[in-house]
């Protein structure tokens, strides 16, 4: 193979690898945001439950 073809092949592999890792990073970031929202929702439900139990004692 000529050097020009090898260079083009290496460059193509490099670009494909960059795109692959970028997409993986985006996927991880989205999953982390979903987990944070689930944790926050869970904490909100726990706080609401404790608050309603506390208020039940005052009735």
SULTAHU-V300415 format. One record per backbone hydrogen bond with DSSP energy under -1.0 kcal/mol. CO is the residue of the C=O (numbers start at 1). NH is the residue of the N-H. E is the energy in kcal/mol with one decimal. If there is no record, write none. Layout:
co->CO nh->NH e->E
co->CO nh->NH e->E
This chain:
co->2 nh->6 e->-2.2
co->3 nh->7 e->-2.6
co->4 nh->8 e->-2.1
co->5 nh->9 e->-2.4
co->6 nh->10 e->-2.8
co->7 nh->11 e->-2.5
co->8 nh->12 e->-2.4
co->9 nh->13 e->-2.3
co->10 nh->14 e->-2.4
co->11 nh->15 e->-2.6
co->12 nh->16 e->-2.4
co->13 nh->17 e->-2.3
co->14 nh->18 e->-2.4
co->15 nh->19 e->-2.4
co->16 nh->20 e->-2.3
co->17 nh->21 e->-2.6
co->18 nh->22 e->-2.3
co->19 nh->23 e->-2.5
co->20 nh->24 e->-2.1
co->21 nh->25 e->-2.3
co->22 nh->26 e->-2.3
co->23 nh->27 e->-2.3
co->24 nh->28 e->-2.4
co->25 nh->29 e->-2.3
co->26 nh->30 e->-2.4
co->27 nh->31 e->-2.4
co->28 nh->32 e->-2.4
co->29 nh->33 e->-2.0
co->30 nh->34 e->-2.2
co->31 nh->35 e->-2.4
co->32 nh->36 e->-2.4
co->33 nh->37 e->-2.2
co->34 nh->38 e->-2.4
co->35 nh->39 e->-2.6
co->36 nh->40 e->-2.7
co->37 nh->41 e->-2.5
co->38 nh->42 e->-2.4
co->39 nh->43 e->-2.9
co->40 nh->44 e->-2.4
co->41 nh->45 e->-2.2
co->42 nh->46 e->-2.3
co->43 nh->47 e->-2.6
co->44 nh->48 e->-2.5
co->45 nh->49 e->-2.4
co->46 nh->50 e->-2.4
co->47 nh->51 e->-2.6
co->48 nh->52 e->-2.4
co->49 nh->53 e->-2.1
co->50 nh->54 e->-2.4
co->51 nh->55 e->-2.4
co->52 nh->56 e->-1.7
